[in-house]
Amino acid sequence: MFGLIRMIIVGLVAGYAGNYLMSGKAELNINCLLVGVVGSVLGHFVFGLFGLAAYGLVGELIVSVCGTCLFLYLVKRFR
């Protein structure tokens, strides 16, 4: 149960930070949560390909924000 809550919080923060970094505007809504969760999964996958792993809350946030920025870049690129 705590893992799910932690994933939602990390996804929300990563989505908010990723949206702010990529577009320059700060919005906090359900889209940020969804983008953050997808970006978190993408970030952990990409970091795993390079043999890197994130430990702790700060590591998860860094990987999630990087994945969210990558996801938003890909969405804008192929849209």
C-alpha positions, -999 to +999 in steps of 0.1 A: +000+000+000+028+024+009+045+016-024+015+027-044+012+059-025+049+066-029+046+059-067+017+083-070+036+111-051+068+106-070+048+105-103+030+137-094+062+155-085+080+142-116+051+152-138+050+187-123+087+191-126+089+176-161+061+199-174+078+229-159+112+220-173+099+212-208+072+238-213+080+266-187+045+265-172+035+250-139+003+230-139-009+206-114-036+182-126-043+146-134-024+148-166+008+156-146+002+125-125-003+103-156+027+118-174+048+114-143+039+078-138+046+069-174+078+089-173+089+072-142+085+038-158+103+050-189+131+065-168+136+033-148+136+013-180+162+036-198+184+038-167+182+000-164+194-003-200+226+016-190+230-006-159+221+022-135+196+019-106+180+044-084+179+039-046+160+061-022+135+088-027+159+113-042+172+088-067+137+078-077+128+115-082+158+121-104+152+091-126+115+099-128+120+135-138+145+125-164+121+099-178+092+124-177+113+149-197+122+122-222+086+112-225+074+147-231+102+153-256+091+122-275+055+132-275+063+166-288+087+152-314+062+127-329+030+147-325 
